[in-house]
Amino acid sequence: MLLALNKPFHVLCQFTDRSVPARRTLAEFGLPAGVYPAGRLDHDSEGLLLLTDDGALAHRITDPRHKLRKTYLVQVEGTPTDAQLQALRDGVALNDGRTRPAHVRLLETPPPLWPRDPPVRFRKTVPDAWLELAISEGRNRQVRRMTAAVGLPTLRLVRVAIGDWQLQALQPGEWRTLSDSPS
């Protein structure tokens, strides 16, 4: 079984939380028993999370050797320059090594997303922009670290695809069953 969930902002990619006070978890979304996340999405990121009960499939999805592309919509602080976008395309030097090149494009208009709760802070004197960014590796907080390294701090991060599996019209907290093969 393979499921797509639109993970809301400030939800952990696990079913329990022992911290006090407890944070929101996947347990509140009525998912079938026996499925587990194939990969992770940070607490403060939103969007597509795949869950499965098939360990081999989870391995194919998460193993870096398979180089499965993950696509994100990224709201950044500032107006990206051509040099900043090219730096992302070339790969960025981070404290744990250089990233693989990213596929990135500046979006002309903000994407049609659901409102985030709480909303992203708005500052009249600081512009923001949206990027579509795809990577084929999955280091801890990689997209946020990459955009920060080129001087474009991430304000909002929404994963919209993993390989050919798409978020489509799922709203936060909604899920659907997928085919094990994205084609």
N, C-alpha and C positions, 0 to 999 in steps of 0.2 A: 504494500500500500504506500502511496506517495501523496502527500498533501501540500498545498500551498496555503500559507497563512499570511495575512497582512498584519505584521507585528506592529502594534501601536508604540508610540513614543513612551519611554519609561516603563517598559515591560521587560523582564529578564527572559532569556532564552533557556529557561529551565522550568520545571514544574513545582519546585519548592524553593523557599527562601528562609533561611534560619536567622537572618539579621533582624534586629529590633530597632525600629518597627519594620515589619515585613514589607517587602516591595511586591508589586504586581508580578505575576508569573503566568506562564502558559496554561496553568490549571484552570483559569477562569473562562476559557474559550470553548469548552465542550468538545475537545478533540477526542477521537477514539483512543481507547486504552492501547498501550503498547507501541505508540509512535514516539519518536524522539527526534530532536532537531538534527538535521544533516548540515552541520556547520553552526555558525553563530552570527548574531547581529547585535551590536552593542546596545546597552540599556538606553542610550540616548539617540539611537538611530531607529528608523522606521522602515516598513516595507516587507518585501518578499522574504519569507523564511520557509524552507522546505523541511518537512518532517516525514519520517518513514519508519517502518518496522523491519526494513530489510537492511541488514548490516553491510552487505556487499554493495548495495546501491548507495548507501550513505558514504562508504569509502570512495566510490567513483566520483561522487559529488564533491567531497572535501579534499581528496588527495591532491596536493599541488602538482604532482607529476601529470595529472590529466589536464591541467591548465584551463579549467572551465571558467569562461569569462563571466564576471559579475558586473552588472551595469547599474549605475547609481545616478540619481538626480541630486545635485549638490548645490545648495544655496551658499554662496561665499560672500564674505565682507570685502567690499572693494570692487573696482572695475578691472577685470583681467586684461593685461596687456598681451600682445602677441608673444613676447619673450616669456611671460609666465606660462602661457598655454603650451609653448614649445618645450619648456622645461619639464612639464608634466608628460608630454609626448616622448621626451627623450629618456625619462626615468629620473627619479629624484634621489639624491644622497640623503639617507636617513641614518640615525645612530646605529642601526642594525644592518647597514649596507644599502647599496643602490637598489631601487625598485626596478622592476621590468617596465618598459615603456607602457604608458597608458594611452588609450584612445580617448580623446577629449574634444568636445566642441562646445562653444559658447551658444547658449540658447537665446534667441531673439526676444522671447517673451517668457514669463514665468509659466511653468507647466501647470496643467489643471489638476492640482492636488487638493485633497481634503484639508480643512483647517487643522492646524496642530494645537493641541491643548496641553500645556499653555502655549500661546503663540510665540513665535520668534520675536525677540525684541526689535523694535523699529527705531532707527535713529535718522532724523532728518538730514543731518550733516554727513552721514556716511552711506555711500551707495552700496548696493548689493547686486549680485548677478547670479544667474543659474547656469550650471554646467551639466552636460551629460558626460559621465566619466566611466570608462570600463577598464577593469584590471583583470589579470589572469593569475593573481596570487592573492593570498589572504592573510597578511600580517596583522597583528593586533593594531586596531584603529588606523589602518594604513591610509585610507582616503583622507581622513582628518589630518594625519601627519604630513601627507604629501602636499595638500593645499596650504597648510600652515608653512611648510618649508619654502614655498614660492611666494609667501606674503599674502595669501588669500585664506584667512581663517574660515573654517566651515561653520555655518550657522544652522543648517538643516541638512540631513543626509537621509535619502530615501532609496532603498534598493528596489529596482523595478524588474530585474531579470537575473537569472542564474543560468548560464548557457542559453538554451532556447526556451526554458520555462519562464513565463511572463507573469507579472502581478495582475495585469489586465484591470478589470473594474472592481476588484475586491476592495472593500472599505476596511478601515482599521478594525481588527478583531474578527473579520470574516475569514472563512477558509473554504476550500473546495478540494475535491479529489482530482488528481492528475494521472496521466499515463506515466509509466516508468520511463518511457522513451519520449523525449520532448518533440519529436517530429510528427 
